[in-house]
Amino acid sequence: MNSSQQRLTGAVIRRAVAKGSKSEHEAVVLRTPEGDEYVLRRRGGNAFRDPELDNLVGSSISADGLVAGQTFIMHSWTPQTPRKN
């Protein structure tokens, strides 16, 4: 697996991932302005349910972390816009 440290900016949304597979589930996803999407994880956080990531849904962030395939493992982030309820 190819991985690299990056800074990404985008909207945090919740949507179904791995549709049609046994792994299908709702996930918190970062959608970049270019249209790329990464399943968000927080370094040290739970891979399936992370209340801290849930609180980011509806906001835009800039984050630093590790891209591993279609997953972005964040170690720090800054909100760019307030959360939309």
Summary of the structure (lengths in Angstrom):
residues: 85
radius of gyration: 12.1
end to end distance: 36.3
largest distance: 36.3
contacts: 220
relative contact order: 0.28
helix: 5%
strand: 56%
